[in-house]
Amino acid sequence: MTGMLSVLGLDFPAASVLPPRDAADVLHRPLPVTEEQVGILVDGLVGLAAGGRSVLLLHPAHRTPEVTRLVRLLRQVLGANRIAAVPTALPPLAAGVLVDLLAALAEPLELDAGRAVAAVPELERRLRVWCWVRTVRGLALPAPSLGQHLLSWAALSGFEIGVRPVAGVRWARAPLPVPAGPVAVRGAERELTRLAVPTASLPIGPGVARATRQWFGTARVVEVVGYPADLDTLAREVGARIRYGD
């Protein structure tokens, strides 16, 4: 059942950590705010759904009220049973990696929109995500303590933010710890250099910077995402969990 599912990453930058796929399988778009932007999104959505494919729309959890209104319109275009909207609390780069993994597993797992909804939390649990930020003054999740807020005014090294597998905030270490195996790293170039993260890391471009500032409350951030190396094994593990859940 090739091509059962396409993935729309709404308000998340592309991660591009896996080999390039058919451009029709994955689409990244900002949350539209004008009629023209809505029209562009609808046109892209129709392309994603070509050939009878379902579409999974992955979006930031904190933007659910805005997305809910948009999804009502999109379901009028595609039909309610062909589009599923799923929120994620992952930060921008990690969510981009999640989109990549969903697209890569769509064919081996024969994902339709419903099965993809079940696959999202299974994939989230297999990511390792943490970040460095210069300040926690604009950070909401995970919530810093009052003391950490106060230290933001004087901290010289910044803070490490744990997201997956354990959420938390603490004083930063340098160099920033990076796990073994495949890793996506993205951040402001001067911070990548100062924290001694891999030179192959991706700098923050204009579109990514907007998503990053909205999430962390600052553009001075480095995000690190470890993801599974063996996609065949990942497909078997996630497929078993989805069948169990069915």
Order of alpha helices (4+ residues) and beta strands (2+ residues): beta-beta-alpha-beta-alpha-beta-alpha-alpha-beta-alpha-beta-beta-beta-alpha-beta-alpha-beta-alpha
